[in-house]
Amino acid sequence: MKFKRFKRTPLLIALSVLALVCGVCALHLDFLERLERMTYDLRVRAASRFPAPAATNLAFVSIEESSIKAVEDGQLGYRFGLLWPRQVYGRVVDELAAQGTEAVGFDVLFGELRPDHPSVQIGTNIFQREESDNFFADQLHRAGNVILAMTPELSPPRLFATNALALGDISTERDTDGILRRVKAFRDVRHWHPLFEMAATSFGLDLSGAKFAPGKIILTQTGTTNFVEVPVDAENNFQISDFAGDKLPPGVAPTAKAFTTERVWHMGILLAAQRLKLDLAKSTVDLSGGKIILRGANGLERVIPVDAEGYFLVDWRLTPDDPRLLRVPVESLLRQDRQRQLGETNDLRDDLRGKLVIVGSAVQGNDLTDRGATPLEHDTLLVSKYWNIANSVITGQFIRRTNASETTAIIILLGLFTALLTWQLRAFAASGGTILLVAGYTAFTFFAFIKFRLWLPLIFPVIGAILVEHVSLVTYRVVFEEREQRRVKFVFSKIVSPDVVAELLGAEKLSLGGARREVTVFFADVRGFTSFTDQLQEDVAEYVRTHNVDLATAEKFYEESAHETLEIVNLYLAAVADAVKNHSGTLDKYIGDCVMAFWNAPTPNARHALAAVEAAIESQRAIHQLNEKRLAENSAREAENQLRIAAGQPPKPLHIALQLGTGINTGTATVGLMGSNQHILNYTVFGREVNLASRLEGVSGSGRIIISDTTYNHLLRHAPALAATCTELFPVQVKGIKNAVRIYEAAWK
């Protein structure tokens, strides 16, 4: 490919568009981010058609409509309404422990103790009973592998939290379009000192909105502009006497930490950590570097790609109906638990042994509903996020989105390639290439996601770097550059052949260097025109002398004569030029009343000699027809002259028949631009063969076409019939040529 050099203006346009696109990208405008997320959702759905490997030890214990009905109807030995007492969940934990599950995560919030719930009968003794909350806490303690749910707004009571294996974050933060795509890997939860909690309850202080300043904690009073300042040291220790008064009970330290911070990991991560034996306390959190490193035994590591706020994308591989996910309705567990309590253990199953279990709701239309939109489905169970997150950690496969620098690099790379493509090709071809580039890059982003779970940017590279830049450069070319080329071509084509115009406009740099090429050169001179012109001038001068015409009027008569002369020569030269162009010749120049043309440059033509001879024949016939037409006009001109003489004006000359003498020669000549870059350039041919063609025109006389022996031999190859009409003449000796030249006359009448 021949590359054109970029001009300054289009280069500035390309760079400006790229700078604008990168700047807008850095603003993170929501409506553009929504478009990008929509393309991400399409990629997620496309990836779902290519099932990827997934963990096989995941299970879902679902609270179904049938589960609620079974408890409500007393099928399990007890009757409870929609909101089950904690003892029911305790029985679920008991059965899961009996089946040997590896870890259990509850997608159910236990926000407070419920002493009003019915107590639980222990064993077969109807008098041995336990409070419902205590029963649940005991089962949590015995199982030792249960993760309870919490959110920043709601945590389980201390009774449950201390008996559970851990607390797992289950908060859900959808994107602005309402779709759940990402979750936060962990949250740092602040636990305030009991004195702060008491003060907050008593005085309505907002602990969640606490502000920190050097040496103090500022707490605002809810619903007012009042605030309280509590002095603290550099380690956030406060004086207990500030709350309890001057007298402290014996053995109580005078200071204590205002709060402690606990890192609560997402429940899906906690489940996988149990399977992989990850020590989350030894994790490395590098939010600025975009990663969290989880470490386990034997050098095991899992690197979670996160954004600056600790969010990572959920890889939605497993739907609630995926056959690789074991799904068990909760009533089957409760039924087996009852059988165990009654000693009926013959047909019990342990399908959940070694499984990572999520206990959550699958019902619709009540307070237990937990449904929403994901990139995969518009309405699905959001509990599915836990096992998909656990699957990612177990398999070590995460979705990674390009960071800001990578996105910028992609935009710049595609933008520069688009600019090069648009600049190198013509507008239509460039548009086609741009469409292919868009299609190719789009397909590549889908492939990268399906194969490597890599989220490459699509909206900014395609709309900004490719389409906007392409449209901008094409607009520049159409509005400015191509308009100028059309103007130059229109003017220039009046002077030289359109083929020469096309070559010159297509050249990035006009080279003065010539090239050797075989050409056929054509010279045609209008015979008798010089003498006719001289006679016109003499007639006007004679009229001015004999009629004593004043200077101003005489000048007017001379101008009219010159106009008449130019009009006549243009008629004859135009007839010849039209014949040259009709046969794809390159019209070189007008030399007075002579026309010079050549063939086989710049446009190749294997039959260039034939084309030149045919153009010469057409020229002679055109001149002959022009003479007949002009001679027929003489009677009308004589009548016009009578009126002119009566008006004191010189008569116009009568038309005469002018003839054409043509010389043609074929040979190797130098072809190229003559002149200088600072002045006029002329695309022409020169050399011995050109001189010979000019000499043959000189010996052609009037109304004759003289061709050289070389041209004649070309006719023999390409047009034997035309060659047969040519007559060989006596060789002639011409100036500048040492030996006599064999010549032929081509017939045209």
C-alpha positions in Angstrom: 0.0 0.0 0.0 1.2 3.4 -0.8 0.8 5.6 2.2 -0.1 9.2 2.0 1.5 11.7 4.3 -0.8 13.1 6.9 -1.5 16.8 6.4 -1.5 19.1 9.5 -5.3 19.8 9.5 -6.6 16.2 9.4 -3.9 15.2 11.9 -5.1 17.9 14.3 -8.7 16.8 13.7 -7.8 13.2 14.5 -5.9 14.1 17.7 -8.6 16.5 18.8 -11.3 13.8 18.5 -9.2 11.4 20.4 -8.5 13.9 23.2 -12.3 14.7 23.4 -13.3 11.1 23.5 -10.7 10.3 26.2 -11.8 13.4 28.2 -15.5 12.4 28.0 -14.6 8.8 29.0 -12.8 10.1 32.1 -16.0 12.0 33.2 -17.9 8.6 33.6 -21.2 10.1 32.3 -24.0 7.9 33.5 -25.9 7.7 30.2 -22.8 6.6 28.3 -21.9 4.2 31.1 -25.4 2.8 30.8 -24.8 2.1 27.1 -21.6 0.3 27.9 -23.3 -1.8 30.6 -26.0 -2.7 28.0 -23.2 -4.1 25.7 -21.8 -5.9 28.7 -25.2 -7.6 29.4 -25.2 -8.8 25.7 -21.8 -10.3 26.2 -23.0 -12.0 29.4 -26.0 -13.5 27.6 -23.8 -14.6 24.7 -21.3 -16.3 27.1 -24.2 -18.2 28.7 -24.6 -20.1 25.4 -21.1 -21.5 25.9 -21.2 -23.3 29.4 -17.9 -22.9 31.2 -16.6 -25.2 33.9 -18.1 -24.6 37.4 -17.8 -26.0 40.9 -20.0 -29.0 41.6 -20.2 -28.7 45.4 -22.7 -25.9 45.5 -26.3 -26.3 46.7 -29.4 -24.2 47.2 -31.8 -25.0 50.1 -34.8 -23.0 48.9 -37.8 -21.7 50.8 -40.6 -22.5 48.4 -44.3 -21.9 48.3 -44.6 -25.6 49.2 -42.3 -25.0 52.2 -44.5 -22.3 53.6 -47.6 -24.5 53.1 -45.9 -27.5 54.8 -45.2 -25.5 57.9 -48.5 -23.7 57.9 -50.5 -27.0 57.5 -48.7 -28.8 60.3 -47.2 -31.5 58.1 -44.0 -31.3 60.0 -45.4 -31.6 63.5 -45.8 -27.8 64.2 -47.8 -25.0 62.7 -46.4 -21.5 62.0 -47.4 -18.7 59.7 -45.4 -16.9 57.0 -42.8 -15.5 59.4 -41.2 -18.6 60.9 -39.8 -18.5 64.5 -36.1 -19.1 64.9 -36.6 -22.7 66.0 -37.5 -23.6 62.4 -34.2 -22.3 61.1 -32.5 -24.1 64.0 -34.0 -27.4 62.8 -32.7 -26.6 59.3 -29.2 -26.0 60.7 -29.5 -29.2 62.7 -30.3 -31.3 59.7 -27.6 -29.7 57.5 -25.1 -30.5 60.2 -26.3 -34.1 60.3 -25.9 -34.4 56.6 -22.3 -33.2 56.8 -22.4 -29.9 54.8 -19.1 -28.1 54.5 -20.5 -24.6 55.1 -23.9 -23.0 55.2 -24.8 -19.4 54.4 -28.2 -17.9 55.4 -29.6 -15.3 53.0 -32.1 -14.5 55.8 -31.6 -11.5 58.1 -32.1 -12.1 61.9 -32.1 -8.5 63.1 -33.3 -8.9 66.7 -34.1 -11.4 69.4 -37.7 -12.6 69.5 -38.5 -13.9 73.0 -42.2 -13.9 71.9 -41.6 -16.8 69.6 -42.8 -20.3 70.9 -40.3 -22.4 72.7 -38.9 -25.7 71.4 -39.4 -29.1 72.9 -36.1 -30.9 73.4 -36.3 -34.6 72.6 -39.4 -36.5 73.6 -39.9 -34.9 77.0 -42.7 -32.4 76.6 -41.5 -30.6 79.8 -38.0 -30.1 78.5 -38.2 -26.9 76.4 -35.9 -24.2 75.2 -36.4 -20.6 74.0 -36.6 -20.4 70.2 -33.7 -17.9 69.9 -31.5 -20.0 72.3 -32.3 -23.1 70.3 -31.2 -21.4 67.1 -28.0 -20.2 68.8 -27.3 -23.6 70.1 -27.7 -25.2 66.7 -25.4 -22.6 65.2 -22.8 -23.4 67.9 -23.0 -27.1 67.4 -22.8 -26.9 63.6 -19.8 -24.5 63.7 -20.0 -23.8 60.0 -22.9 -21.4 59.6 -22.5 -17.9 58.1 -25.2 -15.4 59.1 -26.3 -12.5 56.9 -25.7 -8.9 57.8 -26.0 -5.5 56.0 -24.6 -2.1 56.9 -28.0 -1.3 58.3 -28.8 -4.5 60.1 -26.6 -7.0 62.0 -27.7 -10.2 63.9 -27.9 -10.0 67.7 -24.8 -10.8 69.7 -26.4 -14.1 70.7 -26.4 -15.3 67.1 -23.2 -13.6 65.9 -21.1 -15.1 68.6 -22.3 -18.6 67.9 -22.1 -18.4 64.1 -18.9 -19.1 62.2 -18.9 -15.6 60.7 -21.0 -12.8 59.5 -21.3 -12.4 55.7 -22.3 -9.2 53.9 -25.4 -9.8 51.7 -26.1 -6.1 50.7 -27.2 -5.6 47.2 -26.3 -2.4 45.3 -27.8 -2.3 41.8 -26.5 -0.1 39.1 -28.5 3.0 38.1 -30.5 1.0 35.6 -31.7 -1.4 38.3 -29.5 -4.4 37.3 -27.3 -6.2 39.7 -23.8 -6.6 38.1 -21.3 -6.2 40.9 -20.9 -6.6 44.7 -18.6 -5.3 47.3 -15.9 -7.7 48.3 -16.0 -6.6 52.0 -17.2 -3.9 54.3 -15.4 -2.5 57.3 -18.1 -2.3 59.9 -17.7 0.0 62.9 -18.7 -1.4 66.3 -19.2 1.5 68.8 -18.4 1.2 72.5 -21.6 0.4 74.5 -21.5 3.9 76.1 -21.7 5.5 72.7 -24.6 3.3 71.8 -26.4 4.2 75.0 -25.8 7.8 74.4 -27.0 7.5 70.8 -30.2 5.9 72.1 -30.8 8.4 74.9 -30.0 11.6 72.9 -30.8 10.6 69.4 -27.2 10.8 68.2 -26.4 9.6 64.6 -23.5 7.2 64.9 -23.5 6.3 61.2 -22.9 10.0 60.3 -20.0 10.5 62.7 -17.4 12.9 61.6 -13.7 12.8 62.6 -11.5 15.7 63.3 -8.1 15.9 65.0 -8.6 15.0 68.6 -12.4 14.6 68.5 -15.4 12.8 67.2 -18.4 14.9 66.1 -21.9 13.4 66.5 -24.9 15.2 65.2 -28.4 14.9 66.8 -30.9 13.4 64.5 -33.4 15.9 63.1 -31.5 18.9 64.5 -28.4 21.0 63.9 -27.1 20.2 67.3 -23.9 18.2 67.7 -21.8 16.7 70.4 -18.0 16.6 70.4 -16.2 13.7 72.2 -12.5 14.2 72.8 -10.3 11.3 71.7 -6.6 10.7 71.5 -4.6 9.7 68.3 -5.8 6.1 68.7 -9.5 7.0 69.1 -9.5 6.3 72.9 -12.0 8.4 74.9 -12.3 9.1 78.6 -15.0 6.9 80.1 -15.7 9.5 82.7 -17.0 11.7 79.9 -20.0 9.3 79.9 -20.0 7.7 83.3 -19.2 10.7 85.5 -16.2 11.2 87.7 -16.5 8.0 89.8 -15.6 4.8 87.9 -16.5 1.4 89.2 -13.6 -0.5 90.6 -11.4 -2.3 88.0 -12.7 -0.2 85.1 -10.0 1.3 82.9 -10.3 5.1 82.6 -10.1 5.0 78.8 -11.5 2.8 76.0 -11.6 2.8 72.3 -14.6 4.7 70.9 -15.1 2.0 68.3 -13.5 -1.1 66.8 -13.6 -2.0 63.1 -14.4 -5.4 61.8 -14.0 -6.5 58.2 -17.0 -8.4 57.0 -16.5 -10.3 53.7 -19.2 -11.0 51.2 -21.0 -14.2 52.0 -20.1 -15.8 48.6 -16.4 -15.2 49.4 -16.8 -16.7 52.9 -18.4 -19.8 51.5 -15.5 -20.3 49.1 -13.0 -19.6 51.8 -14.3 -22.5 53.8 -13.9 -24.8 50.8 -10.3 -23.6 49.9 -9.2 -23.0 53.6 -8.4 -19.4 52.9 -7.2 -17.3 55.7 -9.1 -14.0 55.0 -7.2 -12.3 57.8 -4.0 -12.5 55.8 -5.6 -11.1 52.6 -3.9 -8.2 50.8 -6.2 -5.4 49.8 -4.8 -3.1 47.1 -7.7 -1.0 45.9 -5.4 1.4 44.1 -3.9 -1.5 42.2 -7.3 -2.9 41.5 -6.9 -6.3 43.3 -7.6 -8.3 46.4 -5.3 -11.3 47.1 -6.8 -14.1 49.1 -4.3 -16.6 50.6 -4.6 -20.1 51.8 -2.5 -23.1 52.6 0.3 -24.4 50.4 0.7 -21.1 48.6 -2.9 -21.1 47.3 -3.9 -17.6 46.1 -7.0 -16.1 44.5 -6.8 -12.6 43.0 -10.1 -10.8 42.8 -10.0 -7.8 40.3 -11.8 -4.9 42.0 -12.4 -1.2 41.3 -11.2 1.6 43.5 -14.2 1.1 45.9 -13.7 -2.7 46.3 -16.5 -3.8 43.9 -16.1 -6.7 41.6 -18.2 -8.2 38.8 -20.4 -11.3 39.4 -19.8 -14.0 36.8 -23.4 -15.2 36.3 -22.6 -18.8 35.3 -25.0 -20.7 37.4 -28.7 -20.0 37.3 -31.1 -21.4 39.9 -32.1 -24.1 37.4 -28.6 -25.1 36.4 -28.3 -28.9 36.7 -24.8 -28.4 38.2 -26.4 -26.8 41.2 -28.1 -29.1 43.7 -31.5 -27.6 44.7 -33.3 -28.9 47.7 -36.6 -27.5 49.1 -36.3 -26.7 52.8 -39.3 -28.8 53.8 -37.5 -31.9 52.8 -34.8 -31.0 55.3 -37.3 -30.2 58.0 -39.1 -33.5 57.3 -35.8 -35.5 57.6 -35.0 -33.6 60.8 -38.3 -34.7 62.3 -37.6 -38.3 61.3 -34.2 -38.1 63.0 -35.8 -36.8 66.2 -38.3 -39.7 66.1 -35.5 -42.2 65.4 -36.8 -43.0 61.9 -33.4 -43.1 60.2 -33.7 -46.0 57.8 -34.4 -44.0 54.6 -32.6 -40.7 55.4 -30.5 -39.1 52.7 -27.4 -37.0 52.9 -27.3 -35.4 49.4 -25.8 -32.3 50.9 -22.7 -33.9 52.3 -19.6 -31.8 51.5 -21.7 -29.1 49.9 -21.5 -25.3 50.2 -25.1 -24.5 51.0 -27.1 -21.3 50.6 -30.4 -21.1 52.4 -32.6 -18.5 50.8 -36.1 -17.7 49.5 -37.5 -18.7 46.2 -41.1 -17.6 46.8 -42.8 -14.7 45.1 -45.3 -12.1 46.2 -44.5 -11.7 49.9 -41.9 -10.3 52.3 -39.6 -13.2 51.6 -39.3 -12.3 47.9 -35.8 -11.6 46.8 -35.9 -11.2 43.0 -34.5 -8.7 40.6 -32.6 -8.2 37.3 -29.2 -9.5 36.4 -27.3 -9.2 33.1 -28.5 -12.7 32.4 -32.2 -12.4 33.2 -34.7 -9.6 33.7 -36.3 -11.3 36.7 -34.5 -14.0 38.7 -33.6 -15.1 42.2 -30.9 -12.7 43.5 -29.8 -15.4 45.9 -27.9 -16.8 42.9 -25.2 -14.2 43.4 -23.8 -16.2 46.4 -23.1 -19.4 44.6 -21.8 -17.6 41.5 -19.4 -15.6 43.6 -18.3 -18.7 45.5 -17.8 -20.5 42.1 -15.5 -17.7 40.9 -13.4 -17.9 44.0 -13.2 -21.7 43.9 -12.4 -21.9 40.2 -10.2 -18.7 40.2 -12.1 -17.3 37.3 -13.2 -13.7 37.6 -14.5 -11.0 35.2 -12.0 -8.3 34.7 -12.7 -4.9 33.3 -10.0 -2.8 31.7 -8.8 0.0 33.8 -8.7 3.7 32.8 -5.2 3.5 31.3 -6.0 0.4 29.3 -9.2 1.8 28.0 -7.4 5.0 27.0 -4.8 3.0 25.1 -7.5 1.0 23.2 -9.3 4.3 22.3 -6.0 5.8 21.0 -5.0 2.7 19.1 -8.3 2.3 17.4 -8.5 6.0 16.8 -5.1 6.1 15.1 -5.9 3.1 13.0 -9.2 4.6 11.9 -7.5 7.8 11.0 -4.9 6.0 8.9 -7.7 3.9 7.3 -9.8 6.9 6.5 -6.9 8.9 5.2 -5.4 6.2 3.0 -8.6 5.0 1.2 -11.2 6.8 -0.8 -14.3 7.9 1.1 -16.5 4.9 0.0 -13.7 2.3 0.6 -12.8 4.0 3.9 -16.4 3.8 5.1 -16.5 0.1 4.2 -13.2 -0.5 6.0 -14.5 1.4 9.0 -17.7 -0.8 9.1 -15.5 -3.9 9.0 -13.3 -2.5 11.8 -16.4 -1.9 14.0 -17.7 -5.4 13.3 -14.3 -6.9 13.9 -13.6 -5.1 17.1 -17.1 -5.8 18.4 -16.7 -9.5 17.6 -13.4 -9.5 19.4 -14.9 -7.9 22.6 -17.4 -10.8 22.6 -14.7 -13.4 22.1 -12.6 -11.9 24.8 -15.4 -12.0 27.3 -16.6 -15.5 26.4 -13.1 -17.0 26.3 -11.3 -15.0 29.0 -14.1 -13.1 30.9 -12.4 -9.8 29.9 -14.7 -6.8 29.7 -13.2 -4.6 26.9 -14.7 -1.2 26.4 -17.1 -1.0 23.4 -19.0 2.3 23.3 -16.2 4.7 23.5 -13.9 2.9 21.1 -16.6 2.2 18.6 -18.7 5.4 18.8 -15.9 7.8 19.7 -12.5 6.5 18.5 -13.9 4.9 15.3 -17.2 6.4 14.1 -16.8 10.0 15.3 -13.2 10.2 14.0 -14.1 8.6 10.7 -17.1 10.9 10.2 -15.0 13.9 11.1 -12.2 13.1 8.7 -14.6 12.2 5.9 -16.4 15.4 6.4 -13.2 17.3 6.2 -12.2 15.5 3.0 -15.7 16.0 1.4 -16.3 19.6 2.5 -12.8 21.0 2.0 -10.3 18.7 0.3 -12.5 17.0 -2.3 -14.3 20.3 -3.1 -10.9 21.8 -3.8 -9.9 18.8 -5.9 -13.1 19.1 -8.0 -12.4 22.8 -8.6 -8.8 22.1 -9.6 -9.8 19.2 -11.8 -12.5 21.3 -13.5 -10.0 24.0 -14.3 -7.1 21.8 -15.1 -9.0 19.4 -17.3 -9.6 22.3 -19.7 -5.8 22.4 -20.2 -4.6 18.8 -20.1 -6.1 15.3 -20.4 -8.4 14.1 -17.6 -6.1 11.2 -17.1 -3.2 13.5 -16.4 -5.4 15.4 -14.0 -6.3 12.2 -12.2 -2.6 11.2 -11.9 -1.5 14.6 -10.6 -4.4 14.8 -8.0 -3.6 11.3 -6.9 0.1 11.9 -6.4 1.2 12.7 -2.9 4.3 14.4 -4.2 4.9 15.6 -7.8 8.2 14.2 -8.9 10.2 16.0 -11.6 12.0 12.7 -12.4 11.0 11.1 -15.7 10.4 7.6 -16.8 11.2 5.9 -20.1 8.2 4.5 -21.9 7.1 3.6 -25.4 4.6 6.3 -26.6 3.0 7.4 -29.8 3.3 11.1 -30.3 0.8 13.1 -32.4 1.4 16.6 -33.9 -1.4 18.3 -35.9 -1.0 21.8 -37.4 -3.8 23.9 -38.9 -2.5 24.9 -42.4 -3.0 28.3 -43.7 -4.1 29.8 -40.5 -1.0 32.0 -40.1 -1.4 33.6 -43.5 -5.1 33.9 -42.9 -4.4 35.8 -39.7 -1.9 38.1 -41.3 -4.4 38.9 -44.1 -7.0 39.8 -41.5 -4.7 42.2 -39.8 -3.8 43.8 -43.1 -7.4 44.2 -44.1 -8.2 45.9 -40.9 -5.2 48.2 -41.2 -6.1 49.1 -44.7 -9.7 49.9 -43.7 -8.4 52.2 -40.9 -6.1 54.0 -43.3 -8.6 54.5 -46.1 -11.4 55.6 -43.9 -9.4 57.9 -41.6 -10.7 56.0 -38.5 -9.8 57.7 -35.1 -7.5 55.9 -32.7 -10.2 54.7 -30.3 -12.4 53.2 -33.1 -9.3 51.7 -34.8 -8.4 50.0 -31.5 -11.9 48.6 -31.3 -11.6 47.2 -34.9 -8.3 45.5 -34.0 -9.9 43.9 -30.9 -12.8 42.6 -33.0 -10.3 41.1 -35.5 -8.3 39.5 -32.7 -11.5 38.0 -31.2 -12.4 36.7 -34.6 -9.0 35.1 -35.1 -9.1 33.4 -31.7 -12.6 32.1 -32.2 -11.5 30.5 -35.5 -8.4 28.8 -34.2 -10.3 27.6 -31.2 -12.9 26.0 -33.4 -10.3 24.0 -35.3 -8.1 23.2 -32.3 -11.2 22.0 -30.3 -12.1 19.6 -33.1 -8.7 18.1 -32.9 -8.6 18.1 -29.1 -12.0 16.3 -29.0 -10.8 13.6 -31.3 -7.7 13.1 -29.1 -9.8 12.8 -25.9 -12.3 10.5 -27.7 -9.5 8.1 -28.2 -8.1 8.3 -24.7 -5.1 10.4 -25.6 -3.2 12.8 -23.4 -3.5 16.3 -24.7 -0.1 17.8 -24.0 -0.3 21.4 -25.2 -1.3 23.9 -27.9 1.6 25.4 -29.8 0.1 28.3 -31.6 -2.2 26.6 -34.1 -0.6 23.2 -33.5 -1.9 20.5 -31.2 0.5 18.0 -29.4 -0.8 14.8 -27.9 0.6 11.4 -26.9 -0.7 8.0 -25.9 0.4 5.2 -23.4 1.1 7.7 -20.7 0.1 8.3 -18.0 -2.6 5.7 -18.7 -1.3 2.5 -20.2 -2.7 1.6 -23.6 -1.3 -1.5 -25.4 -2.9 -0.2 -28.7 -1.5 3.3 -28.4 -0.4 3.6 -32.1 -3.8 2.5 -33.4 -5.5 5.0 -31.1 -3.3 7.8 -32.3 -3.9 7.0 -36.0 -7.7 6.7 -35.4 -7.6 10.1 -33.6 -5.8 11.6 -36.5 -8.4 10.2 -39.0 -11.2 11.5 -36.8 -9.5 14.9 -36.7 -9.2 15.2 -40.4 -12.9 14.2 -40.9 -13.9 16.7 -38.2 -11.9 19.5 -39.9 -13.5 18.6 -43.3 -17.0 18.8 -41.8 -16.2 22.1 -40.1 -14.9 23.5 -43.4 -18.1 22.5 -45.2 -20.3 24.1 -42.5 -18.3 27.3 -42.5 -18.2 27.7 -46.2 -21.9 27.3 -46.3 -22.2 30.3 -44.0 -20.4 32.7 -46.4 -23.6 33.8 -48.2 -25.1 35.0 -44.9 -21.8 36.7 -44.0 -21.8 38.6 -47.3 -25.2 40.0 -46.5 -24.0 40.9 -43.0 -21.0 42.7 -44.4 -23.2 44.9 -46.6 -24.9 46.2 -43.4 -21.5 46.6 -41.6 -20.1 48.7 -44.5 -23.3 50.8 -44.4 -22.7 51.3 -40.7 -19.1 52.4 -41.1 -17.6 49.1 -39.9 -15.0 47.0 -41.6 -16.4 43.8 -43.3 -15.8 40.5 -41.7 -13.6 38.1 -43.7 -15.3 35.3 -45.5 -14.7 31.8 -44.2 -12.0 29.8 -45.9 -11.2 26.1 -45.8 -8.3 25.4 -43.5 -6.5 22.1 -43.7 -4.8 19.9 -41.1 -1.3 18.4 -41.4 -0.6 15.5 -39.1 2.6 13.7 -38.1 2.7 10.6 -35.9 5.6 8.6 -34.6 6.0 5.7 -32.1 9.1 5.2 -30.0 10.6 5.3 -26.6 10.6 8.7 -25.0 11.0 10.3 -21.5 7.7 11.0 -19.8 7.3 13.2 -16.8 6.8 16.6 -15.3 8.9 19.5 -16.7 9.4 22.7 -14.9 10.1 23.4 -11.2 8.2 23.0 -7.9 8.2 26.8 -7.5 6.8 27.5 -11.0 4.7 25.9 -13.7 4.9 22.1 -14.2 4.0 20.5 -17.5 3.4 16.8 -17.9 4.9 16.0 -21.3 7.2 13.8 -23.4 10.5 14.6 -25.0 13.3 12.9 -26.9 14.3 11.9 -30.4 11.0 10.2 -31.2 9.1 13.3 -30.2 11.2 15.4 -32.5 10.6 12.9 -35.3 6.9 13.2 -34.9 7.1 17.0 -35.1 9.3 16.7 -38.2 6.7 14.4 -39.8 4.0 16.9 -39.2 6.2 19.4 -41.0 6.4 17.3 -44.2 2.7 16.2 -44.0 1.5 19.2 -46.1 -2.3 19.9 -46.0 -5.0 17.4 -45.3 -2.6 14.5 -44.9 -1.6 12.1 -42.1 2.0 11.0 -42.2 3.1 8.1 -39.9 6.5 6.6 -39.2 7.6 3.1 -40.1 7.4 2.1 -36.4 3.8 3.3 -36.1 2.9 1.4 -39.3 4.4 -1.8 -37.8 2.1 -1.4 -34.8 -0.9 -1.0 -37.1 0.1 -4.3 -38.8 -0.1 -6.0 -35.5 -3.3 -4.4 -34.1 -5.3 -3.3 -37.2 -4.1 -5.0 -40.4 -7.1 -3.7 -42.3 -6.3 -0.1 -41.4 -2.6 -0.7 -42.2 -3.6 -2.0 -45.6 -5.1 1.5 -46.4 -1.8 3.2 -45.7 0.5 4.1 -48.6 4.3 4.0 -48.3 6.0 7.2 -49.5 9.6 7.9 -50.4 11.8 8.0 -47.4 12.5 11.6 -46.2 15.5 13.2 -44.7 14.4 15.4 -41.7 16.3 17.8 -39.6 18.0 16.2 -36.5 17.7 12.7 -37.9 20.8 11.3 -39.6 19.3 8.6 -41.8 16.3 8.9 -44.1 13.0 7.9 -42.5 10.5 5.5 -44.0 7.1 7.0 -43.9 3.5 6.1 -44.8 0.4 8.1 -45.5 -2.8 7.0 -43.7 -5.9 7.4 -45.7 -8.8 9.2 -44.1 -11.3 10.1 -46.8 
